[in-house]
Amino acid sequence: MSGPGPIDGRASGQGRVFQTGGDQYIQEHHHHYGAGTGSLLAPQPVGPRPPQGATVPDSVRVPLVGRTPGILRDRADLMERLRAAVTGPGGDVHVLHGLGGCGKTAVAHALFTEAVRDHGRIGLWVNASERISLRAGMLAVAGDRGATTGELAAAASGQRAAADLAWHYLDHSAQRWLLVLDNADDPTVLEEGGWLRSSPLGTVLVTTRHATSPLWRGTGSARHPVGVLPEADAAQVLCDLAPDAGTVESAQKVARRLGCLPLALTLAGSHLSHQLLESWSMDEYDRKLSEDSTALVDQGAVGSRQSRHLVGRTWQLSLDALAGQGLPEATTLLRLLSCWAADPVPLSLLMPVARGEVDLGHLDPPLAADRVEPALRGLLDHSLIGMVETDGRRCVQAHGVLLDSVAVGSPEEQRTALAEAAGQLLEAALPPEDAAPVETRTELRLLAPHASRSLHGSPGEWAVHLAVRVVEQLFAAGDFAMTLSMSVTVADEAERLLGEEHPVVLSARHNMGRTQHRMGHYAESEATLRKVLRSRERILGVDHPDTLRTCAVLSVPIQILGHVDEAVRLLRRTIAGQRRVFGEDSEETVFSRAWLLEVLPHLGGSAEFDEAARVVEDCERLLPPGHLTTVMAYHNHAEGLRVLGRYVEAEPVARRALTERIRLQGPDHPQTLAALSLKARVAHGLGKYDDAIAALRELIERRERVLGPEHPFIANNRQWLTAWQAEAGAQP
């Protein structure tokens, strides 16, 4: 189901033209061209039929694939290549491969229709899903192309090579032809007996879920991947099928939720267009999908309950085939993948199983260490997963609708064990807490959606702790945009599972609040952190370490919003509490003392600031070389000197802070960018306009890339740039 707009179809009288995609089905497809021509897609076959008693298809001249309401969309380039093959000199074999339900049969059907209607080809359609249907269909093709009753009887009884007979008559056909071998998901069915061949008189088109069969290479076949639709085309499919159910914007939401999979879109549109007792809009359907997407989508399968036509069952055909090939473990591996998100899954996540460090032998079927690689290969071969490379990491990825249906279909008694195994693998994949942020950011971005997914349903408290840990590591790595998005999800899901005053839920809200102010949402940050502080004071006590941490973090948005006195009081309260709980020389205490350096100068006293600045020496004395708290002390000391107008003193300290940030956190970490901003402002204060403007331009370019062009910091930086350029131009 794809392609740019409807296929060329003509109908008159009561004729109707429908076309859409996938391993789906077609109910009505009449083309009437006026008196005397008859139905284009239902000509009477020529030649004798095989002897009575043989299993034969009702027709090989009509695609017997059921019903598919809709219009072919977004397959223009593919159709052009296939059209060129059909109208060319012949001798080509083309293979359409992809996930079940992605529209391979729809493309084949559209090409079949055009070949017969527009190019005078004989269209021949064979169900190649199993040996019996393939053999019967190809013998029917032989009969259609001129084989005698005696020849067909000899082939049917095993006295003559059936494939040779069929291809003899295809090679000697009086007319050029297109042969479609549909649903050839087990290539060995074609390979045994030599059914897949080429001929100068025609074109062969195969549809299959098997992407990598040696048979395709051995026959010199041209392979064409068929994937999901672009979102705009997917939404239009829904509007084609249910034009009165809602707007294009509403259809886009449904399409996104269904992952733009043609089969799911067709079923959803069919459901919306055939409602009797209820009449849901697209928006209502979208809300219902969040409750049980697989069961709801499959309600659109009016008149057919075949597995190939249902999103909840179509994948099972491939898993059954893999089990029949000696790979039952592929089912367990796919169930494990269904515990994670539809985002790319790093292959490194599965390595502990492959190395025997995580035992999944208790699952059914068991997944032993030496079976992980074959199971992965089987899922890839059958297009149930795909290989992708993300940020230099090799990953596998499965479609979201597939994962949802596999998760729903997993045995109830195994779901807890699968979820815990998935969580154990996620935890093992997390970078060490002391790893350099520049080294962990990519890995954490890949793991984050899977940690969020682990909170769906009713997992144990372990899942919340794991997700909170990922959020904290993302924050430390400086990926504040992803941290904010994930922290809101984690906080809401944690509250749903454990209640709003559970300590780990308060940790999730704390993370959300401190990320809000990093992304410029200062009022929201203040509101979030004040609420967390009140709850922690009541539940944990005023001197609990977590309460003191929230007290310190709250000082940041409060200071930015102009309440400097309160910010200083909060930090002094934090430092006093940490001295009581941890001691004067603890890392927590010196961290908060270093934080105070940024706020104190706004009260205007140099003497008090200079006294507080002794924390820089204490950090160097108490902490290991290159500790981030020491770097923060340098940074805040320079910032305080700048605020007090002591630019000459600030310059070397600011330079040192920037150098250390780059070394430890990388050039694009938001705190490194804050140090670059400090360097620019100090240079401006010293009247070094060229240095200041160059640093500011670099800062704007980096912040746009890291934080996004809409971040409030960038608007401020652009205002500075305009002002500084004007100042520089006014200099003598």
Beta strands, then each sheet from edge to edge (+ up, - down):
strand 1: 93-97
strand 2: 122-127
strand 3: 177-182
strand 4: 202-208
strand 5: 222-225
strand 6: 345-346
strand 7: 386-390
strand 8: 393-397
sheet 1: 2+ 3+ 4+ 1+ 5+
sheet 2: 6+ 8- 7+
end
